[in-house]
Amino acid sequence: MPHLIFEYTANLRAEGDIAGLLRKANAVMIAQGVYPIGGIRSRAIELADYCVADGTADDAFVHACVKIGAGRTAEQRQKTGDDLFAAMTVHFSEIFARRSLALSLELEEFSEAGTWKLNNIHARYRVA
């Protein structure tokens, strides 16, 4: 854990470099130093069906949902959100400057109770 889920409107596909956004987001999470590298997963969901505002313009949006397990301090959660949102803002800055675009991010912390996991990726990052 954590999981990063980016929903974006299909009208950003050509210019949004979504794969680059995912790599940058993972780098931000790794730099926090409080999340196990082997648990970081990011993905993007292109939205073919959407309506922004009154639907009369070619508006676009990107919404990030960050799900983390419990146990980080309020300061760590705040820094995670701030750093990820800053990375999103920089990533989309050129697009934002020339078209209608809404960016948003929510960070959700959940209890380990009610989650099931199996992951053999962590072993690759363990120091002997």
C-alpha positions, 0 to 999 in steps of 0.5 A: 500500500498505497494505491494511487488512482488517477481518473482523467477525461479522455480529452487529455489522452493525447497531451496528458502523458499519463504514463509519465504522471504515474512514474512521477507519482510513484517517485513522490511516494518513494521520496516520502520515506514512510511507504514501503516501495513494494506496496506502491501501485498507481494506475489511471482510468480514462473516462470516456463518458463524463460531463464537466460543468454544463457540458457545453465546453471541452473541459477536462479533469484529473482526479487522484484518489490516494489510499494509504494504510493507517499509521502515518502522522497527520504531518506525514499525510499532509506532506504526502497530499501536498507533494502529490498535488504539487507534482500533478500541478507541475505535470499539467501546468502547460495544459492548464495554461491553455485549456479548461482543466480541473485538478483534484486529489483526495487522500484516504486513510483506512484501517488494516481491518477489512483488507486482505493482501498478498505481495511478494514484491516487498522482498526485493526491497528488504535489506538483508 
